[in-house]
Amino acid sequence: MDEKTNEIPELRALLAPMAIDGQIVTADALHTQTETARFITEDKKADYVFTVKKTSSPCTKTSNAFTWEAFPPSADGLDPR
């Protein structure tokens, strides 16, 4: 990638030709962007796991409001218990 290129929209350009429906995309905290998440889920029909850093205040405040109990382990959306 060119040094002067903004890396954020380049992720969408990189993923655009890929058949990733049903797959999980992971990305660095830099890519924790609404438009990137929308592109992955709506356009590419995939899911994502994004990193949230402590320095990204609004994301950190929101994510800290959740407890682990709110997200029990599951497989394909079904609780294995």
C-alpha distances in whole Angstrom, upper triangle without the diagonal:
4,6,8,7,9,8,12,12,8,11,13,11,11,14,16,17,18,22,22,25,27,24,23,20,19,16,16,18,16,16,19,20,22,20,18,21,23,20,21,24,26,23,22,26,24,25,22,23,21,22,24,24,27,26,25,29,29,28,29,33,32,32,34,37,36,38,38,41,39,37,39,37,37,36,36,37,40,42,43,46
4,5,5,9,9,13,13,10,13,16,14,14,17,19,20,21,25,25,28,30,28,27,23,22,19,19,20,17,17,21,21,24,22,20,24,25,23,23,27,28,26,25,28,27,28,25,26,24,24,26,26,29,27,26,29,30,29,31,34,34,33,36,38,39,41,40,43,42,39,42,41,41,40,39,40,43,45,46,49
4,6,8,9,13,14,12,15,17,16,16,20,21,23,24,27,27,30,32,29,28,24,23,19,18,19,16,17,21,21,24,22,21,24,26,24,25,28,29,28,27,30,29,29,26,26,23,23,24,24,26,24,24,27,29,28,29,32,33,32,35,37,38,40,39,43,41,39,42,41,41,41,40,41,44,45,46,49
4,7,9,12,13,12,15,17,16,17,20,21,23,24,28,28,31,33,30,28,25,24,20,19,19,16,17,20,20,22,21,20,23,25,23,24,28,29,27,27,30,29,29,26,27,24,24,25,24,27,24,23,27,27,27,29,32,32,32,34,37,37,40,40,43,41,39,42,41,42,41,41,41,45,46,47,50
4,6,9,9,8,11,13,12,13,16,17,19,21,24,24,27,29,27,25,21,21,18,17,17,14,14,18,17,19,18,16,20,21,19,21,24,25,23,23,26,25,25,23,24,21,22,23,23,26,23,22,25,26,25,27,30,30,30,33,35,35,38,38,41,39,37,39,39,39,38,37,38,42,43,44,47
4,6,7,7,10,11,11,13,15,16,19,20,24,23,25,27,25,23,19,19,15,14,14,11,11,14,13,16,14,13,17,18,17,18,22,22,21,21,24,23,23,21,21,18,19,20,20,22,20,19,22,22,21,24,26,26,26,29,31,32,34,34,37,35,34,36,36,36,36,35,35,39,40,42,45
4,6,5,7,9,10,10,13,14,17,18,21,20,22,24,22,20,16,15,12,11,12,8,8,12,12,15,13,12,15,17,15,16,19,21,19,19,22,20,20,17,18,15,16,17,18,21,19,18,21,21,20,22,25,25,24,27,30,30,32,32,35,33,31,33,33,33,33,32,32,36,37,39,41
4,5,6,8,9,10,12,13,17,17,20,19,21,22,20,18,14,14,10,10,10,7,6,9,8,11,10,8,11,13,12,13,16,18,17,17,19,18,17,15,16,13,14,15,16,19,18,16,19,19,17,20,23,22,22,25,27,27,29,29,32,30,28,31,31,31,31,29,30,33,35,36,39
4,5,5,7,9,10,11,14,15,18,17,19,22,20,18,15,15,13,13,14,11,9,12,10,12,9,8,12,12,10,12,15,16,14,15,18,17,18,16,17,15,17,18,20,23,21,19,22,21,20,23,25,24,24,27,29,29,32,32,34,32,30,33,32,32,31,30,30,34,36,37,40
4,5,5,6,9,10,12,14,17,16,19,21,19,18,14,15,12,13,15,12,10,13,13,15,12,10,14,15,12,13,17,18,15,15,18,17,18,16,18,16,18,20,21,24,23,21,24,24,22,25,28,27,26,29,31,31,33,33,35,33,31,34,33,32,31,30,31,34,36,38,41
4,5,5,6,8,11,11,14,13,16,18,16,14,11,11,9,11,12,10,8,11,11,13,11,8,11,13,10,10,14,15,13,12,15,14,14,13,14,13,15,17,19,23,22,20,23,22,20,23,26,24,24,27,29,28,30,29,32,30,28,30,29,28,28,26,27,31,32,34,37
4,5,5,6,9,10,13,12,14,17,15,14,11,13,11,13,15,13,10,12,11,12,9,7,10,10,7,8,12,12,10,10,13,13,14,13,15,14,17,19,21,25,24,21,24,23,21,24,27,25,24,28,29,28,31,30,33,30,28,30,29,29,27,26,26,30,32,34,37
4,6,5,8,10,13,13,16,19,17,17,14,15,14,16,18,15,13,16,15,16,12,10,13,14,10,11,15,15,12,12,15,15,17,16,18,18,20,22,24,28,27,24,28,27,25,27,30,29,28,31,33,32,34,34,36,34,31,34,32,32,30,28,29,33,35,37,40
4,6,7,8,11,12,15,17,15,15,12,13,12,15,17,15,13,16,16,17,14,12,14,15,12,11,15,16,13,12,15,14,16,15,17,17,19,22,24,27,27,25,28,27,25,27,30,29,28,31,33,32,34,33,35,33,30,32,31,30,28,27,28,32,34,35,38
4,6,5,8,8,11,14,12,12,9,12,12,15,17,16,13,15,15,16,13,10,12,13,9,8,12,13,10,8,12,11,13,12,15,15,18,21,23,27,27,24,28,27,24,27,29,27,26,30,31,30,32,30,33,31,28,30,28,27,25,23,25,28,31,32,35
4,6,8,9,11,15,14,14,13,15,15,18,20,18,15,17,16,16,13,11,13,13,9,9,12,12,9,8,11,12,14,15,18,18,21,24,26,30,29,27,30,28,26,29,31,29,28,32,33,32,34,33,35,33,30,32,30,29,27,25,26,30,33,34,37
4,7,9,12,15,14,16,14,17,17,20,23,21,18,21,20,20,17,15,17,16,12,12,15,15,11,9,13,13,16,17,20,21,24,27,29,33,32,30,33,32,29,32,35,33,32,35,36,35,37,35,37,35,32,34,32,30,28,26,28,31,34,35,38
4,6,9,12,11,12,11,14,16,19,21,21,18,20,20,20,18,15,16,16,12,11,13,14,11,8,11,11,14,15,18,19,22,25,28,31,31,29,32,31,28,31,33,31,30,33,35,33,34,33,35,32,29,31,29,27,25,23,25,28,31,31,35
4,6,9,9,12,12,15,17,21,23,23,20,21,21,21,19,16,16,16,13,11,13,13,11,8,9,9,13,14,18,20,23,26,29,33,33,31,34,32,29,31,34,31,30,33,34,32,34,32,33,31,28,29,27,25,22,20,22,25,28,29,33
4,6,5,8,8,12,14,18,20,21,17,18,19,19,17,14,14,14,12,9,10,12,10,6,7,6,9,11,14,16,20,23,26,29,30,28,31,29,26,28,31,28,26,30,31,29,30,28,30,28,24,25,23,21,19,17,19,22,25,26,29
4,5,9,10,14,16,20,22,22,19,19,19,19,17,15,14,13,12,9,9,10,9,6,5,5,8,11,15,17,21,24,27,30,31,29,31,29,26,28,31,28,26,30,30,28,29,27,28,26,23,24,22,20,18,15,17,20,23,24,28
4,7,10,13,16,20,22,23,20,19,20,19,19,16,14,15,14,10,9,11,12,9,6,5,7,10,13,16,20,23,26,29,31,28,30,29,25,27,29,26,24,28,28,26,26,24,25,23,20,21,19,16,14,11,13,16,19,20,24
4,7,10,13,17,19,20,17,17,18,19,18,15,13,15,13,10,10,13,13,9,8,5,6,8,11,14,17,20,24,27,28,26,29,27,24,26,28,25,23,26,27,25,26,23,25,23,20,21,18,16,14,12,14,17,20,21,24
4,7,10,14,16,17,14,14,16,16,16,13,11,14,13,9,10,13,14,11,10,6,5,5,7,10,13,17,20,23,25,23,25,24,20,22,25,22,20,23,24,22,23,21,22,21,17,18,16,15,14,12,14,17,19,20,24
4,7,10,13,14,11,12,13,14,14,11,10,12,11,8,10,13,13,10,11,7,6,5,6,8,11,15,18,21,22,20,23,22,19,21,23,21,19,23,24,22,23,22,24,22,19,21,19,18,17,16,17,21,22,23,27
4,7,10,11,9,10,13,14,15,11,11,14,13,11,13,16,16,14,14,11,9,6,5,6,8,12,14,18,19,18,21,20,17,18,21,20,17,20,22,21,22,20,23,21,18,20,19,19,18,18,19,22,23,24,27
4,7,8,6,8,10,13,14,10,10,14,13,11,14,17,17,15,16,13,11,8,7,5,7,10,12,16,17,15,18,18,15,17,20,19,17,20,22,21,23,21,24,23,20,23,21,22,22,21,22,25,26,27,30
4,5,6,7,10,14,15,12,13,16,16,14,17,20,20,19,20,17,15,11,9,6,6,9,10,13,14,13,16,17,14,15,19,18,16,19,22,21,23,22,25,24,22,24,23,24,24,24,25,28,28,29,32
4,5,5,9,12,14,12,12,16,16,15,17,20,21,20,21,18,16,12,10,6,5,6,7,10,10,9,12,13,11,12,15,15,14,16,19,19,21,20,24,22,21,23,23,24,25,25,25,28,28,30,32
4,6,8,11,12,10,12,15,15,15,18,20,20,20,21,19,17,14,12,9,8,9,9,13,11,10,14,14,12,14,17,17,16,19,22,22,24,24,27,26,24,27,27,28,28,28,28,31,32,33,35
4,5,9,9,7,9,12,12,11,14,16,16,16,17,15,14,11,10,7,8,10,11,15,14,12,15,15,13,15,18,17,16,19,22,21,24,23,26,24,23,25,25,26,26,25,25,28,29,31,34
4,7,9,7,7,11,12,12,13,16,17,16,17,15,13,10,9,6,7,7,10,13,13,10,13,12,9,12,15,13,13,16,18,18,20,20,23,21,20,23,23,23,24,23,23,26,27,29,32
4,6,5,6,9,10,11,12,14,15,16,17,15,14,11,12,9,10,11,13,15,15,11,14,12,10,14,16,14,15,18,19,19,22,23,25,23,22,25,25,26,26,25,24,28,29,31,34
4,5,5,6,9,10,11,12,13,14,15,15,13,12,13,11,13,13,16,18,17,14,15,13,11,15,16,14,15,19,19,19,22,23,25,22,21,25,25,25,26,24,23,27,28,31,33
4,5,5,6,9,10,10,11,12,14,14,14,12,14,13,15,16,18,21,20,17,19,16,15,19,20,18,19,22,23,23,26,26,28,25,24,27,27,27,27,25,25,28,30,33,35
4,5,5,6,9,10,10,11,12,11,11,10,11,10,13,14,17,20,19,16,19,17,15,18,20,19,18,22,23,22,25,25,27,25,23,26,25,25,25,23,23,27,28,31,33
4,5,5,6,8,10,10,11,9,8,7,9,9,12,13,17,19,20,16,18,16,14,17,19,16,16,20,20,20,22,22,24,21,19,22,22,22,22,20,19,23,25,27,30
4,6,5,6,7,9,10,10,10,10,13,13,16,17,20,23,23,19,21,18,16,20,21,18,19,22,23,22,24,24,26,23,21,24,24,23,23,21,20,24,26,29,31
4,6,6,5,6,8,9,10,10,13,14,17,18,21,25,24,21,23,21,19,22,24,22,21,25,26,25,27,27,29,26,24,26,26,25,24,22,22,26,28,30,33
4,6,6,5,6,6,6,7,11,11,15,17,20,24,24,21,23,21,19,22,24,21,20,24,25,23,25,25,26,24,21,24,23,22,21,18,19,23,25,27,30
4,6,6,5,5,6,8,11,13,16,18,22,25,25,22,24,22,19,22,23,20,20,23,24,22,24,23,25,22,19,22,21,20,19,16,16,20,22,25,28
4,6,5,8,9,11,15,16,20,21,25,27,28,24,26,23,21,24,26,23,22,26,26,25,27,26,28,24,22,25,24,23,22,19,19,22,25,28,31
4,6,8,11,13,16,17,21,23,26,29,29,26,28,26,23,27,28,25,25,29,29,28,30,29,31,28,25,28,27,25,24,21,21,25,28,30,33
4,5,9,11,14,16,20,22,25,29,29,26,28,26,24,27,29,26,25,29,29,27,29,28,30,27,24,26,25,23,21,19,20,23,26,28,31
4,7,10,14,16,20,22,26,29,29,26,28,26,23,26,28,25,24,27,28,25,27,26,27,24,22,23,22,20,18,15,16,20,23,25,28
4,7,11,13,17,19,23,26,27,24,27,25,21,24,26,23,22,25,26,23,25,23,25,22,19,21,20,18,16,14,15,18,21,23,26
4,7,10,14,16,20,23,24,21,24,22,18,20,23,20,18,21,22,20,21,20,21,19,16,18,17,15,14,12,13,16,19,20,24
4,6,10,13,16,19,21,18,20,19,16,18,20,18,16,19,20,18,20,18,20,18,15,18,17,16,16,14,15,18,20,22,25
4,7,10,13,16,18,16,18,17,14,15,18,16,13,16,18,16,17,16,18,17,14,16,15,15,16,15,15,19,20,21,24
4,7,10,13,14,12,15,14,11,12,15,14,12,15,17,16,17,17,20,18,16,18,18,19,19,19,19,22,23,24,27
4,6,10,11,10,13,13,10,10,14,13,11,13,16,15,17,16,20,18,16,19,19,20,21,22,21,24,24,26,28
4,7,8,7,9,10,7,7,10,10,8,10,13,13,15,16,19,18,17,20,20,22,23,24,23,26,25,27,29
4,5,6,8,10,8,7,11,12,10,11,15,15,17,18,21,20,19,22,23,25,26,27,26,29,28,30,32
4,6,7,9,8,6,9,11,10,10,13,15,17,18,21,20,20,23,24,27,29,29,28,31,30,32,33
4,6,9,9,8,10,13,13,13,16,18,20,21,24,24,23,26,27,30,31,32,31,33,33,35,36
4,6,6,6,9,10,11,12,14,16,19,20,23,22,22,25,26,28,30,30,29,31,31,33,35
4,6,5,6,9,10,10,13,15,18,20,23,21,22,25,27,29,31,31,29,32,32,34,35
4,5,5,6,9,10,11,14,17,19,22,20,20,24,26,27,29,29,27,30,30,33,34
4,6,5,6,8,10,12,15,16,19,17,17,21,22,24,26,26,24,27,27,29,31
4,5,5,6,9,10,13,15,18,16,17,20,22,24,26,27,25,27,27,29,30
4,6,5,7,9,12,15,18,16,17,21,23,25,28,28,26,28,27,30,31
4,5,5,7,11,14,16,13,15,18,21,22,25,25,23,25,25,27,28
4,5,6,9,11,13,11,12,15,17,19,22,22,20,23,22,24,25
4,5,8,10,13,12,13,16,18,21,24,25,23,25,23,25,26
4,7,10,12,10,12,16,18,21,24,25,22,24,22,25,25
4,7,8,7,9,12,15,17,20,21,18,20,19,21,21
4,5,5,7,10,13,16,19,21,18,19,17,19,19
4,5,5,7,9,13,16,18,16,17,14,16,16
4,5,6,9,12,16,18,15,15,12,15,14
4,6,10,12,15,16,13,14,12,15,15
4,7,9,12,13,11,12,10,13,14
4,6,10,12,10,10,7,9,10
4,7,10,9,9,7,8,9
4,7,6,5,5,6,9
4,5,5,7,7,10
4,6,8,9,13
4,7,9,12
4,6,9
4,6
4
